[in-house]
Amino acid sequence: MATTQRSGTRGKSARTTRHRESPEVRKKLLIEATMRSIAKYGYSGTTIETICSEAQVSRGLINHHFGSKEELITQSYKALRDEWMFQTHGSLRGSYLEPEDKLHAMIRVNFDPAMFKQEYLGIWAGFWSAIGKSPALRTLNRELFDKDRDTYQQIFEEIARKRGKTIDARRAALSIIALIDGFWLEWCLDPKGFTAEEAEAACMGFVAQTFA
């Protein structure tokens, strides 16, 4: 009887705490739960039930804050994308960097242990499998791709001007993005196939060849 009472008290406390959370906090919790579900079950295996289980909430809370599973998925990918842009492009903020240092910083952050890890790559892989089926996700992904391509292209152009070289900066930008994405996808399939250091070195090797 005492155990039941304590359990009931904890449940009441949890409900009270959740009730007092602001709408933005609740939305963030649901978005994080969605990402965990996608990492565990993939996009196709993620349902309202798996999200609710991860967040420990009722499905009514999802409908209240997002209206539908599709909108929650979209907002979750937007949050993931925005965090990615903050981490990668944020590496260029602050003190003055030589263009070579900018490029190295952009490449290095892709293979930083905080990002190049199984659970994080699993979230991306789950969303990538859905982008072709969702116009909303495709739009968000296009914005990210354009931002990455333009940034890499600009840096390649800066290096070329500094070294007096003539290169196809757009093609170089597309190539480095494809190379990084390829390492990410391969590592999702087999994390023992290569190390983050090897992947980073291969990308830097491509850069060296571009300006050879």
N, C-alpha and C positions, 0 to 999 in steps of 0.2 A: 504493500500500500504506500509506504514511504517513497519507494522508487517511482511509482506512478505519479505521485504528487510532484516530485522533483522534475520528472520529465514534462509534466504539464506546465510547470512553472517556466522551464526553459523554452517550451514552445510558445507560451504567451509572451515571454520576453523577446523572442526572435520576431514574433509577429508585430509587437509594439515597435521594435527597432526599425523593422522594414516599413512600417506604416509612417514613421517619422522621416524616412529618407526622402530627399527632394526628388522631383521627377527626373532631373538630369542624372542623379546618382543611380536611380532605378534603370534608366536607359543604358547607362554605362555598364551596369551589372548584367543586363540582358545581352548587350553586345559582346561582352567578354564570355558569357556563357555560350553564345552562338559560335564564337571562334573555337572554344574548347570542344564543342560538339562536332564542328567540321574537322578539327584535328583528329578526333577519335573515330568518327563514323564516315567522314567524307561528306561531300555536298549531298549526294543522293541519299545517304543514310541519315542526314540531319532532318529531324521533324520537329513539330511543335512540342511533342512529348520529350524528345531528347534535350531540347533547349530548356524546357521547364524543369527537367530533372537536374540539369547542370546548374540552373539558377535557383532551384528550390522555390519555385513560384508556380502559381496557377496560370493556365493559358489566358485567362482573362486579363492578366497584367500585360501580356504581349499585345493583345488586341487594343487595350487601352492606350498604350504608349506608341504603338507602331501601326496599328490597324490591320496588319497582315504579316504572315511569315516572310513574304517576298520583300516587303519594305524593311523588315528587320535585317534580312540578309543583305540588302542594298546598303543600309546604314552601317552594318558591320564591316562590309568591304571598304566603304568610304573611310571608316575609322582606321582600318588596317593600312589603307593607302596613304592617308594623311600622316600616320606615324612613320611610315617608311620614308616619305618625302622629307619629314622633319629630320630623321636620322641621317639619310644619305646627303641631301642637299644642305642640311645643317652643318655638315662637316666642312663646308666651304666658308662658313661665317666666321667672323672674328678678325684675327690679325691677317695682314697681307700674306698671300701665298704665291709663290711662283707657279706658273701654269702646270709644270710637271708635278709639283706638290699637290695641286688641286686634283689632278687626274689620279694620282696615287691614293689620295684620301678617299675619293669616290669609289675606287676599286676596293680598297682595304676594308671599308665599312661593310661591304657586301659579305665579307668572310670573317667578320668579327664574331667571336663566340656568342655575343649577346643576340645576334641575328642568325648566324649560320648554325642552327641547331634543329634537331629533328622535329620538335613540336611546332616551331615557328614555320619551318618550310612546309610542314604538313598542312598548316592553315592556308598558306598560299596555294599549294597544290590543289586543295579542295575548292578554293574559289576559282582557280584557273579552269577547272573542269566545268564550271558553270557559266563562264563568261560568254561562250558562244551561244548560249541559250537565252541569255538575258540582255535585252537592250540597255537597261539601266547599268548593269555591271560593265557592259562593253564600253559605254560612254565614260565611266569612271576610269577604266583601264586605259582607254585611249588618251585621256588627259595625263595620266601618269607616264605612259610611254612617250608622249610628245614632250613632256617636261624633261624626262631623262635624255631623250635623243638630242634635244636642243642644248642641254647643258653639256653633254659630252662633245657635241659638235663644236660648240663655242670653245671649249678647252683645247680640243685638237687644233682648232684654227689658231689659238693663241700660241701654242707650242710651235706650230709650223712657221708663224711669222717670226717668232723669236729665233728660230734656227735657220731661217731663210730657206725653208723647204716648201715644195708644192705637193700637197696631198689632197685626196678626196675626203674631206673632214666628215661629210655626212655618211659616207660608206664606212669610215672608221668607227663612227659613233654607233651605227647599226650593228657592226661586227662585234664591238665590245659588249653591247647589250645582249646580243645573241650568245656570246661566249659565256657571260655571267649566268644568264638564264639556263643555259645548257648544263653548267656545273650544278646549279641548284636542283634541276630536275633529276640529273644523274645521282646526286647525293640523296635525294628523296628515295630513290630506288635501292641504292646500296651505299650507306654511309661509311662502309669500310673500304670502298673502292679507291678513295684518295683522301688526302687531308685538305683542310682549309688553306694551309700554307702552300700546298702544291697548286691548288686552284688559283690562288692569288698570284703566284709566281708565273703561271701560264698566261694569265691576263697581262701581267707586266711584260712578259716576253712578246706578246702580240704588239704592245705599244712600242717596244724597242724595234721590232721589225718594221713597223709602220714608218718610223723615222730613220731607218737605216739608209 
